[in-house]
Amino acid sequence: MDILVLLGTMIFCFLIGMPIAYSLAFAAIAGAWSIGIPLEAVMLKISDGVSKVAMLTIPFFVLAGAIMAEGGMARRLVAFADVLVGFTRVRGGLSVVNVLATTFLSGISGSAVADTSAIGSVMIPQMEKTGFPRVFATNLTITSSVQALLVPPSHNAVLYSLATGGTISISALFMAGVFPGLLLGFSLIVLCLVFAYRDKHPRGQTVPMKDAIRITIDAAWGLITLVIILGGILGGVFTAIEAGAVACIWAFFVTMFIYRDYKWHDLPVLLHRTLRTVAMVLTLIACASSVGYVMALTQMPAKMTAFFLSISSNKYVILMLINVLLLILGTLVDMAPSILIATPILLPVMQNFGVDPVHFGMIMMLNLGIGLCHPPVGSILFVGCAVGKVTIEQVMRKIWPFYLVMFLVLMAVTYIPEVSLWLPRHVMH
């Protein structure tokens, strides 16, 4: 009955359109009232939820990503990717440029929505102009942006770490996301080449050497951000928080003093937008912490474990059921609240079956990332359609091959743990 009160209040608040953070807070209060604990305990948990030092990672990386994404970095990365692909003159080269540029920007922005907007605004018109169908270019931009949810500095990896109570290292999660993200990018490139040879897409154009050198030098300033984040953490020079702070300073320096595309008078608007984003995320985390506390008191994780054990004791069957559950959740609830709600419930189940928490983090983020590319709550899908100037109906009729590729990558990440765990095991130790 206590669990029913908690979940029933949460679902009811969702259905009447209450903001998710407030829905979680009301659910926690209702659950606390049901089991008879003081409401002061819920308030303390809300306060504790945003009192962790690891929280600093979020504003640093959000700001660094916003500065680089809006300061001309996307256009330069597209040009640099075009240089790399142009030497091969491969058929469908511009579609490969799209994926490659997104891979680069994902390692800087940490946000799939920012990647979709930044890369899409440059690549979709360019691809259509050279002969690619606009819907194909939009679908490719939408799905390749899921890489940002996996590769460092993924904001969602930080949220997952916080949802586990800070027991999982953010640096380990960053490292774990590298190969799944690259696997997704590589798989989409293979799909692009298949489409290119089937539909006779135009070949990539070789960039003159003089221009190629200039473009490479221009893009290198931004790519150093990747070195700061990955190299700093891999080399033990920075913690994840310190890497975010240094990346923020570097992004500001490159954007305002090297590229100089961004105007000083636009900075207050960017800072205001970043602060709003951070405030929303931290409010969500605070309220989700109280829900996790009440869930623990109602023994929901233990009861969920018993429920799954009643279905099967086979780890691989349970993993498939969890994947289906997360795919459905990802299409109905946005990613941040999904991570904060589902992690305290499902992580104990997975650990009971011997699944590494870092591995499960990658499974969860890829599942929920696929959900962001699907209605009714698919934020990446909506942004991609807006940028590509196509309807959701047009996209949904043609996106199924991209879904298939993402699902195959999900199966590889789920059932081959080393895809996620090899790098953190060899680097972090």
C-alpha positions in Angstrom: 0.0 0.0 0.0 2.9 2.4 0.8 4.4 1.8 -2.6 1.0 2.3 -4.3 0.6 5.6 -2.5 4.1 6.8 -3.6 3.8 5.7 -7.3 0.2 6.6 -7.5 0.8 10.2 -6.4 3.8 10.5 -8.8 1.8 9.2 -11.8 -1.2 11.3 -11.0 0.9 14.5 -10.8 2.6 13.6 -14.1 -0.8 13.1 -15.8 -2.2 16.5 -14.6 0.8 18.2 -16.1 2.6 19.2 -12.9 6.4 19.8 -13.4 8.4 16.6 -12.8 10.4 18.0 -9.9 7.3 19.0 -8.0 5.6 15.7 -8.9 8.6 13.9 -7.3 8.4 16.1 -4.2 4.7 15.6 -3.7 5.2 11.8 -4.2 7.9 11.8 -1.5 5.6 13.7 0.9 2.7 11.4 0.2 4.9 8.3 0.7 6.4 9.7 3.9 2.9 10.4 5.2 1.8 6.9 4.3 4.6 5.2 6.2 4.4 7.6 9.1 7.8 9.3 9.0 8.2 13.0 9.8 8.1 15.4 6.8 11.2 17.0 8.2 13.1 13.9 7.1 11.9 14.5 3.5 13.0 18.1 3.6 16.5 17.1 4.9 16.8 14.6 2.0 15.9 17.3 -0.5 18.6 19.5 1.0 21.2 16.6 1.1 20.4 15.8 -2.5 22.2 19.0 -3.8 24.9 19.2 -1.1 27.4 17.0 -2.8 30.7 18.4 -4.2 30.2 16.3 -7.3 27.3 18.6 -8.2 29.9 21.1 -9.4 30.5 18.9 -12.4 27.1 19.8 -13.9 27.3 23.6 -14.1 30.9 23.5 -15.3 30.3 21.1 -18.2 26.9 22.6 -19.1 28.5 26.1 -19.4 31.6 24.8 -21.3 29.4 22.9 -23.7 27.1 25.9 -24.3 30.0 28.2 -25.0 31.6 25.9 -27.5 28.4 24.8 -29.2 27.3 28.4 -29.7 30.7 30.0 -30.3 31.3 28.6 -33.8 32.8 25.3 -32.7 30.2 23.2 -34.6 30.9 24.8 -37.9 34.6 24.3 -37.5 34.2 20.7 -36.5 32.0 20.0 -39.6 34.7 21.6 -41.8 37.4 19.5 -40.1 35.4 16.3 -40.4 34.9 17.2 -44.1 38.7 17.4 -44.5 39.1 13.9 -43.0 36.4 12.3 -45.1 37.2 14.2 -48.2 40.5 12.4 -48.8 38.7 9.1 -49.3 36.1 10.5 -51.7 33.8 7.8 -50.4 30.2 7.8 -51.7 27.9 9.4 -49.2 30.8 11.3 -47.7 28.8 14.1 -46.3 26.6 11.8 -44.2 29.8 10.4 -42.7 30.9 14.0 -42.0 27.7 14.5 -40.1 28.4 11.5 -37.8 32.0 12.3 -37.4 31.4 16.0 -36.6 28.8 14.9 -34.0 31.3 12.6 -32.4 33.7 15.4 -32.0 31.1 17.9 -30.7 29.7 15.2 -28.3 33.1 15.1 -26.6 32.8 18.8 -25.9 29.1 19.6 -25.3 27.9 16.5 -23.3 24.4 17.3 -24.5 22.5 15.5 -27.3 20.0 18.3 -27.8 22.8 20.9 -28.2 24.5 18.6 -30.7 21.3 18.1 -32.7 20.7 21.9 -32.9 24.3 22.9 -33.6 25.3 20.1 -36.1 21.8 20.0 -37.7 21.7 23.7 -38.4 24.9 23.4 -40.4 24.7 19.9 -41.9 21.0 19.4 -42.8 20.8 22.3 -45.3 24.3 21.4 -46.7 23.4 17.7 -47.2 20.1 18.6 -48.9 21.9 21.1 -51.2 24.3 18.3 -52.4 21.5 15.8 -53.1 20.7 14.0 -49.8 17.0 13.7 -48.9 16.2 16.2 -46.1 14.4 13.5 -44.0 17.5 11.2 -44.2 19.8 14.1 -43.1 17.4 14.9 -40.2 17.2 11.2 -39.1 21.0 10.9 -39.2 21.5 14.0 -37.1 18.9 13.0 -34.5 20.3 9.5 -34.0 24.0 10.3 -34.1 23.4 12.9 -31.4 22.8 10.1 -29.0 26.6 9.7 -28.8 26.6 12.8 -26.5 24.7 10.9 -23.9 27.5 8.3 -23.7 30.9 9.8 -24.3 32.5 12.2 -21.8 31.5 14.7 -20.6 28.0 13.3 -20.6 25.8 15.2 -18.1 23.7 12.1 -17.7 26.7 10.1 -16.5 26.9 12.6 -13.7 23.2 12.3 -12.9 23.6 8.5 -12.8 26.5 8.8 -10.4 24.4 11.0 -8.1 21.4 8.7 -8.4 23.6 5.9 -7.0 24.3 8.0 -4.0 27.8 9.0 -5.3 29.0 5.4 -5.0 30.0 5.2 -8.6 32.9 7.3 -9.8 32.1 9.9 -12.4 35.5 9.3 -14.0 34.8 5.6 -14.4 31.4 6.4 -16.1 33.1 8.8 -18.4 35.6 6.2 -19.4 32.9 3.5 -19.8 31.0 5.6 -22.3 33.9 6.0 -24.8 33.6 2.7 -26.6 29.8 2.5 -26.6 29.7 6.0 -28.0 32.3 5.2 -30.7 30.5 1.9 -31.5 27.3 3.8 -32.1 29.0 6.3 -34.3 30.8 3.6 -36.3 27.5 1.6 -36.7 25.8 4.7 -38.1 28.6 5.3 -40.5 28.2 1.7 -41.8 24.5 2.4 -42.3 25.3 5.6 -44.1 27.6 3.8 -46.5 24.9 1.1 -47.1 22.3 3.8 -47.9 24.9 5.7 -50.0 25.6 2.8 -52.4 21.9 1.7 -52.5 20.6 5.2 -53.2 23.6 6.6 -55.1 24.3 9.4 -52.7 27.0 12.0 -53.9 30.7 11.3 -53.2 32.7 13.4 -50.7 34.8 16.2 -52.2 38.6 16.5 -51.6 39.5 19.7 -49.8 42.6 21.5 -51.2 45.7 21.0 -49.1 46.1 24.7 -48.3 42.4 24.9 -47.0 42.8 21.6 -45.2 45.7 22.9 -43.2 43.9 26.1 -42.3 40.7 24.2 -41.3 42.7 21.7 -39.2 44.5 24.5 -37.3 41.2 26.4 -36.8 39.5 23.3 -35.4 42.4 22.2 -33.2 41.8 25.0 -30.7 38.4 23.5 -29.9 39.6 19.9 -30.1 42.0 20.6 -27.3 39.0 20.6 -25.1 38.7 16.9 -25.7 42.3 16.5 -24.7 41.7 18.5 -21.5 38.7 16.3 -20.5 39.9 12.9 -21.6 43.6 13.4 -21.2 43.3 15.1 -17.9 41.1 12.4 -16.4 43.1 9.5 -18.0 46.4 10.9 -16.9 45.2 11.5 -13.4 45.9 15.2 -13.7 42.3 16.3 -13.0 39.3 14.9 -11.3 36.1 15.1 -13.3 35.1 18.3 -11.5 38.5 19.9 -12.1 38.4 18.9 -15.8 35.0 20.6 -16.1 36.4 23.8 -14.5 39.5 23.9 -16.8 37.4 23.0 -19.9 35.1 25.9 -19.0 38.0 28.4 -18.8 39.5 27.0 -22.1 36.2 27.2 -23.9 35.7 30.8 -22.9 39.3 31.7 -24.0 39.0 30.0 -27.4 35.5 31.3 -28.1 36.0 34.9 -27.1 39.7 35.5 -28.0 40.6 33.0 -30.7 37.4 32.4 -32.7 35.8 35.7 -31.8 32.5 34.7 -33.4 30.5 35.2 -30.3 29.7 38.8 -29.1 30.4 39.9 -25.6 26.9 41.4 -25.2 25.5 37.9 -25.9 27.3 36.4 -22.9 24.8 37.4 -20.2 22.0 35.7 -22.2 24.1 32.5 -22.5 24.9 32.6 -18.8 21.2 33.2 -17.9 20.2 30.2 -20.1 22.9 28.0 -18.5 21.8 29.0 -15.0 18.2 28.2 -15.8 19.2 24.8 -17.0 21.4 24.1 -14.0 18.7 25.3 -11.6 16.1 22.9 -13.2 18.5 20.0 -13.1 19.5 20.6 -9.4 15.9 21.0 -8.4 15.1 17.7 -10.1 18.0 16.0 -8.3 17.0 17.4 -4.9 13.4 16.2 -5.2 14.5 12.8 -6.7 16.7 12.3 -3.7 13.7 12.4 -1.4 11.8 9.9 -3.5 14.8 7.6 -3.4 14.9 7.9 0.4 11.2 7.0 0.7 11.6 4.1 -1.8 14.3 2.7 0.3 12.1 2.9 3.4 9.3 1.1 1.6 11.8 -1.7 0.5 10.8 -1.2 -3.1 14.2 -2.3 -4.5 14.1 -5.6 -2.6 10.5 -6.2 -3.7 11.4 -5.5 -7.3 14.3 -7.9 -7.1 11.9 -10.6 -5.7 9.5 -9.8 -8.6 12.1 -10.3 -11.3 13.4 -13.5 -9.6 9.8 -14.8 -9.7 9.9 -14.3 -13.5 13.3 -15.9 -14.2 16.7 -16.5 -12.5 18.5 -16.2 -15.8 20.6 -12.9 -15.9 20.3 -12.6 -19.7 16.5 -12.9 -19.6 16.3 -10.3 -16.9 18.6 -7.9 -18.8 16.3 -8.2 -21.8 13.3 -7.4 -19.6 15.0 -4.4 -18.1 15.9 -3.2 -21.6 12.3 -3.4 -22.7 11.2 -1.6 -19.5 13.8 1.2 -20.0 12.9 1.6 -23.6 9.3 2.1 -22.7 10.2 4.5 -19.9 12.5 6.4 -22.2 9.6 7.2 -24.6 7.3 8.4 -21.8 9.6 10.3 -19.4 12.5 12.6 -20.1 16.0 11.3 -19.5 17.1 13.1 -16.3 14.0 12.1 -14.2 14.1 8.6 -15.7 17.7 8.1 -14.4 16.9 9.6 -11.0 13.7 7.6 -10.6 14.7 4.2 -12.1 18.3 3.9 -10.7 17.5 3.4 -7.0 14.9 0.8 -8.0 16.7 -1.2 -10.8 20.4 -0.9 -9.7 19.9 -3.3 -6.7 18.1 -5.7 -9.0 21.0 -5.7 -11.4 23.7 -6.0 -8.7 21.8 -9.0 -7.4 22.3 -10.6 -10.8 26.0 -9.7 -10.8 25.8 -6.8 -13.3 28.5 -4.2 -12.7 26.9 -0.8 -11.8 29.1 1.0 -14.3 28.0 -1.4 -17.0 24.3 -0.9 -16.0 24.8 2.8 -16.3 25.7 2.5 -20.0 22.8 0.2 -20.6 20.4 2.7 -18.9 21.8 5.7 -20.8 21.6 4.1 -24.2 18.1 2.8 -23.6 16.8 6.2 -22.5 18.8 7.9 -25.3 16.9 5.8 -27.8 13.7 6.9 -26.1 14.6 10.6 -26.7 14.5 9.8 -30.5 10.8 8.6 -30.2 7.5 10.4 -29.4 5.8 11.4 -27.3 8.6 12.9 -25.1 11.5 12.7 -27.6 13.3 15.9 -27.1 16.1 15.1 -29.6 13.4 14.1 -32.1 11.5 17.4 -31.7 14.6 19.6 -31.9 15.8 17.7 -35.0 12.5 18.1 -36.7 12.5 21.8 -35.9 16.0 22.3 -37.2 15.5 20.1 -40.2 12.1 21.7 -41.0 10.3 18.4 -41.4 7.3 16.9 -39.7 7.5 14.2 -37.1 5.3 12.0 -39.4 7.9 12.3 -42.2 10.7 11.4 -39.8 8.9 8.4 -38.2 8.2 6.8 -41.6 11.9 6.7 -42.5 13.7 6.4 -39.1 13.3 2.6 -38.5 16.7 1.6 -40.0 18.4 4.0 -37.5 16.3 2.5 -34.7 17.5 -1.0 -35.7 21.2 0.1 -35.7 20.8 1.7 -32.2 19.0 -1.5 -30.9 21.9 -3.7 -32.2 24.4 -1.5 -30.5 22.3 -1.7 -27.3 22.4 -5.5 -27.5 26.1 -5.4 -27.9 26.6 -3.1 -24.9 24.1 -5.1 -22.8 25.5 -8.6 -23.5 29.2 -7.8 -24.0 30.2 -6.0 -20.7 33.7 -5.4 -21.9 32.5 -2.8 -24.4 31.8 -0.6 -21.4 34.2 -2.0 -18.8 37.5 -2.6 -20.6 38.6 1.1 -20.6 37.7 2.0 -17.0 39.2 -1.3 -15.7 42.5 -0.7 -17.5 42.7 3.0 -17.0 41.3 3.7 -13.6 43.4 1.0 -11.9 
